[in-house]
Amino acid sequence: MLKEVKTNFEQKHWELKTLQEFPTLTKLLDSVWAMRHKRRIKTGEVYKYKARLNAHDGQQVHRIHYSDTLSPVIICFAICLMLTLVLLHMWSTLTVDFMLAYPQVDVESKIYIMLPWGIDFGATI
C-alpha cells in the first residue's frame, strides 16, 4: 500500500494539498483500497499482493468528475491467432505486468480525494 502511494507521488500523478488549499465549492471524495493477489497458475501459490487506491466511485458525478469511460479490451480471437502463430513458428512469448498503467490516462477535470488514514507521509514521500 505504501509502495502504491509513494509511486504515485514520484510519478506526479497526485499532488498533496492541505484542507486550507482545497477549493471551497469542490466536492472532496472518499478513497477506497482495491486489494487483490496474484497466484501461480500451476501451484496456486500467492506470489504478489497488489493494492490500488481509487476514488470512491459512488460519489462521482457524470460530467463533473468524469465524462467518458473507456476500457480498452482485446478480442479473444486475436489472442488465439497470436498464440497459434507462436506455436507454428516456434517463437517464444513473454508476459509483462505494468505498474501503474491506469493512471497514465489524462483526466480532463481535477479530482480531489481524501487519502486514507494510516499513511505516514514522512516515511512515504
Rosetta blueprint (number, residue, H / E / L):
1 M L
2 L H
3 K H
4 E H
5 V H
6 K H
7 T H
8 N H
9 F H
10 E H
11 Q L
12 K L
13 H L
14 W L
15 E L
16 L L
17 K L
18 T L
19 L H
20 Q H
21 E H
22 F L
23 P L
24 T L
25 L L
26 T L
27 K L
28 L L
29 L E
30 D L
31 S E
32 V E
33 W E
34 A E
35 M E
36 R E
37 H E
38 K E
39 R E
40 R L
41 I L
42 K L
43 T L
44 G L
45 E L
46 V E
47 Y E
48 K E
49 Y E
50 K E
51 A E
52 R E
53 L E
54 N E
55 A E
56 H L
57 D H
58 G H
59 Q H
60 Q L
61 V L
62 H E
63 R L
64 I L
65 H L
66 Y E
67 S L
68 D L
69 T L
70 L L
71 S L
72 P L
73 V L
74 I L
75 I L
76 C H
77 F H
78 A H
79 I H
80 C H
81 L H
82 M H
83 L H
84 T H
85 L H
86 V H
87 L H
88 L H
89 H H
90 M L
91 W L
92 S L
93 T L
94 L L
95 T L
96 V L
97 D L
98 F L
99 M L
100 L L
101 A L
102 Y H
103 P H
104 Q H
105 V L
106 D L
107 V L
108 E L
109 S L
110 K L
111 I L
112 Y L
113 I E
114 M L
115 L L
116 P L
117 W L
118 G L
119 I L
120 D L
121 F H
122 G H
123 A H
124 T H
125 I L
